[in-house]
């Protein structure tokens, strides 16, 4: 009975028993000696471990230079602001204040002086609006901040110029603005030319005059003619010589005038104003006396134009009932 069951199994499963080989037979076929009992691992096959699968493998290729930042290093890098006061309300202003305070602490022992009014007017520090645009403060920059800045700048400017360091001078130049009014006054200040002449121009109504004034005996030429010949009216001649009478300088100067445009009254007044300007060039002390006489401010009045429907500038035609 037992033999029948084995034979039946062999009949139904001929390949299972006949083709089954042991591990020893497999090793003999491969030509490898069998050292001892060999166990067949019937568990789940494992992936062979290699360098490429090592958990300690680097995340980037080793061919990259060490000087080039790696991606993961770039992610970890912290961006450092250029200014130390970057996270403040007014970073550029606060940086300027820190710089000025540092200079004051560094040169606190240098002797100081009292700045005169002339220097204060000629060299002024930057205004609030200009400073706001420079530091891009917008509404965050207040007048109090500008006042704090100017106080520190005045403290640095009070250092003795002979001992003032170069770094302080360079910083002050960044915040000093040119006084346009002082420049205009300097440009308006005229002096004698190479021939010792004072030259001035003036206008009155439609007339203009250019006068050359020199030291002399009281001679006068107007467009190449004498004063009496060019201005027959006594009133016009009195206007021309009036500036010399104000400063008591009759007969001490010679003048030559080129006049054009307008009538005799306008030309006489234009010559008078030009002579007054020339006298101030010779002696600035004459200015106050000439100003009180009304000779330093030209009369800007002009003839009013005629309007349509009017007889003259403002006169209306006579009204007739019928």
C-alpha positions in Angstrom: 0.0 0.0 0.0 2.8 2.3 0.9 4.7 1.5 -2.3 1.6 2.2 -4.3 1.2 5.7 -2.8 4.9 6.5 -3.5 4.6 5.2 -7.0 1.4 7.3 -7.6 3.2 10.4 -6.3 6.1 9.7 -8.6 3.7 9.3 -11.5 1.9 12.5 -10.8 5.0 14.6 -9.9 7.8 13.1 -12.0 9.7 16.3 -12.5 9.7 17.4 -8.8 11.8 14.5 -7.5 13.8 13.7 -10.6 15.0 17.3 -11.5 15.5 18.4 -7.8 19.2 18.9 -7.1 20.9 19.5 -3.8 23.3 22.3 -3.1 26.2 19.8 -3.1 25.3 18.6 -6.6 25.2 22.2 -7.8 28.6 23.0 -6.4 30.1 19.8 -7.9 28.8 20.9 -11.3 30.4 24.3 -10.9 33.7 22.7 -10.0 33.8 24.1 -6.5 34.8 21.9 -3.6 32.3 21.3 -0.9 33.9 22.3 2.4 31.1 21.3 4.7 27.4 21.3 5.0 25.8 24.1 3.0 22.6 25.7 3.9 20.3 27.1 1.2 18.9 30.6 2.1 15.3 30.4 1.2 14.5 33.9 2.5 13.7 36.9 0.3 16.8 37.9 -1.8 18.7 41.0 -0.7 20.0 43.8 -2.9 23.8 43.6 -3.0 25.5 46.4 -1.1 27.8 48.6 -3.2 29.4 52.0 -2.9 26.7 53.6 -4.9 24.1 52.4 -2.4 26.1 53.3 0.7 24.2 55.5 3.2 27.4 57.6 3.6 27.5 58.5 0.0 27.9 62.2 -0.7 24.9 64.1 -2.1 27.0 65.9 -4.8 29.6 64.7 -7.2 33.1 64.6 -5.9 34.4 66.2 -9.0 33.1 69.6 -7.9 35.7 71.9 -6.4 35.5 72.6 -2.7 35.6 76.4 -3.3 32.3 76.3 -5.2 29.4 76.5 -2.7 27.2 73.5 -2.7 23.4 73.7 -3.1 22.7 72.7 0.4 25.4 75.1 1.6 23.8 78.0 -0.3 20.5 77.2 1.4 22.1 77.4 4.8 24.1 80.7 4.0 22.7 83.8 5.7 22.6 87.0 3.7 24.5 89.7 5.6 23.2 93.3 5.0 25.6 95.9 3.8 24.7 98.3 6.5 24.7 97.4 10.2 21.5 99.5 10.7 19.7 97.6 7.9 16.9 96.5 10.2 16.3 100.0 11.6 13.7 102.5 10.7 16.1 104.7 8.7 19.1 102.6 7.9 21.1 105.2 5.9 20.4 108.0 8.3 21.3 105.9 11.3 24.5 104.9 9.6 25.4 108.6 9.0 24.7 109.4 12.7 26.9 106.5 13.8 29.7 107.7 11.5 29.5 111.3 12.9 29.4 110.2 16.5 32.5 108.0 15.9 34.4 110.9 14.4 33.4 113.1 17.3 34.6 110.5 19.8 37.8 110.0 17.9 38.7 113.7 17.7 37.1 115.0 20.9 40.4 116.3 22.2 41.1 118.6 19.2 40.7 122.4 19.9 37.5 124.1 18.6 36.6 127.6 17.5 33.6 129.8 17.1 32.3 129.8 13.5 31.7 133.4 12.3 28.5 134.5 10.7 30.1 135.0 7.3 31.1 131.4 7.1 27.7 130.2 8.3 26.0 132.1 5.5 28.5 131.1 2.8 28.6 127.4 3.6 25.3 125.8 4.7 24.5 122.2 5.3 22.1 120.1 3.3 18.4 121.0 3.7 15.8 118.7 5.1 14.2 118.0 1.7 17.5 117.4 0.0 18.6 115.1 2.8 15.3 113.2 2.6 15.9 112.5 -1.1 19.5 111.5 -0.4 18.7 108.9 2.3 15.4 107.9 0.7 13.7 108.3 4.0 10.3 109.3 2.8 7.8 109.8 5.6 10.0 108.0 8.1 12.5 110.8 8.1 11.4 113.6 10.5 12.7 117.1 11.0 14.1 115.9 14.3 16.4 113.5 12.5 17.7 116.3 10.3 18.2 118.6 13.3 20.3 115.8 15.0 22.4 115.5 11.9 23.1 119.3 11.6 24.1 119.5 15.3 26.7 116.8 14.8 28.0 118.5 11.6 28.3 121.9 13.4 30.3 120.2 16.1 32.7 118.7 13.6 33.0 122.0 11.7 33.9 123.8 14.9 37.3 122.0 14.9 40.3 124.2 14.3 40.8 124.2 10.5 44.6 123.9 11.0 44.2 120.7 12.9 41.1 119.3 11.2 41.7 115.7 10.0 41.2 114.9 6.3 38.5 112.3 7.1 36.4 115.0 8.9 36.9 117.3 5.9 35.7 114.6 3.5 32.6 113.9 5.5 31.7 117.6 5.8 31.9 118.0 2.0 29.3 115.3 1.6 26.7 117.3 3.6 27.7 120.9 2.5 25.5 122.6 -0.1 26.4 125.6 -2.2 24.7 128.8 -1.1 23.2 130.0 -4.4 22.4 133.4 -3.0 26.0 133.9 -1.9 27.2 132.9 -5.3 24.8 135.3 -7.0 26.1 138.1 -4.7 29.7 137.2 -5.7 28.8 137.2 -9.3 27.0 140.6 -9.1 30.0 142.2 -7.4 31.8 144.1 -10.2 35.3 145.7 -10.2 37.2 148.0 -12.4 38.5 146.7 -15.7 42.1 146.7 -16.9 41.9 150.3 -17.9 40.5 151.5 -14.6 37.0 152.0 -15.9 33.7 151.2 -14.2 31.1 149.8 -16.7 27.4 149.6 -16.0 24.1 149.4 -17.9 20.6 150.6 -17.1 17.2 150.9 -18.6 14.3 153.3 -18.4 11.0 152.9 -20.3 12.1 151.9 -23.9 15.6 153.4 -23.5 18.9 151.7 -22.5 22.3 153.2 -21.6 25.8 151.8 -21.2 28.2 154.1 -19.3 32.0 154.0 -19.0 33.2 156.0 -15.9 36.8 157.0 -15.2 38.6 159.5 -13.0 38.8 162.9 -14.7 37.9 166.5 -14.8 34.1 166.3 -15.3 33.9 165.8 -19.1 30.9 164.0 -20.6 30.2 162.4 -24.0 26.9 160.9 -25.0 26.9 159.0 -28.3 30.0 161.0 -29.3 28.4 164.4 -28.5 28.7 166.8 -25.6 26.1 166.8 -22.9 24.6 170.2 -23.9 24.5 169.2 -27.5 22.8 165.9 -27.0 20.3 167.0 -24.3 19.1 170.5 -25.1 16.6 170.5 -22.2 18.0 171.7 -18.9 15.8 169.1 -17.0 17.4 166.2 -18.8 20.9 167.5 -18.1 20.1 167.9 -14.4 18.9 164.3 -14.3 22.2 163.1 -15.8 24.5 164.8 -13.3 22.3 164.2 -10.3 24.3 161.2 -9.0 27.5 163.3 -8.8 25.6 165.9 -6.7 24.4 163.2 -4.3 27.9 162.0 -3.4 29.5 165.4 -3.9 31.8 164.3 -6.7 31.1 167.0 -9.4 34.1 167.4 -11.7 35.9 164.4 -10.4 34.9 161.9 -13.1 34.6 161.6 -16.9 32.0 159.4 -18.5 31.0 158.2 -21.9 27.5 156.9 -22.6 26.0 154.9 -25.4 22.2 155.4 -25.4 19.5 153.9 -27.6 15.7 153.7 -27.9 12.9 155.8 -26.4 12.9 159.6 -26.0 15.1 162.1 -24.4 13.6 161.7 -20.9 14.0 157.9 -21.0 17.6 158.2 -22.2 18.5 160.7 -19.6 17.1 158.6 -16.8 18.8 155.5 -18.1 22.1 157.3 -18.1 21.5 158.6 -14.6 21.0 155.1 -13.2 24.0 153.7 -15.0 26.2 156.5 -13.6 25.0 155.7 -10.1 26.0 152.0 -10.5 29.5 153.0 -11.8 30.0 155.2 -8.7 29.3 152.3 -6.4 31.9 150.2 -8.3 34.5 153.0 -7.6 33.5 153.3 -3.9 31.0 150.9 -2.3 30.4 153.4 0.5 28.4 155.5 -1.9 25.7 152.9 -2.1 23.8 153.9 1.0 23.6 157.6 0.0 22.6 156.7 -3.6 20.0 154.3 -2.4 18.3 156.9 -0.2 18.2 159.2 -3.2 16.4 156.5 -5.2 19.2 156.0 -7.7 19.9 152.3 -7.0 16.5 151.1 -8.0 15.4 151.8 -11.6 12.0 153.1 -12.3 10.2 150.1 -14.0 7.1 152.0 -15.1 6.3 152.0 -18.7 3.6 153.6 -20.9 0.4 151.6 -20.7 -0.8 150.3 -24.0 -3.9 151.5 -25.8 -7.0 149.3 -25.6 -9.5 148.7 -28.3 -12.6 150.9 -28.0 -10.6 153.5 -25.9 -9.2 156.8 -27.1 -6.0 156.2 -25.1 -5.0 153.6 -22.5 -8.0 154.3 -20.3 -9.8 157.3 -21.7 -13.2 156.5 -23.1 -14.8 158.4 -26.0 -17.1 161.2 -25.1 -20.7 160.0 -24.6 -23.3 161.7 -26.8 -26.9 161.4 -26.0 -28.1 161.5 -29.6 
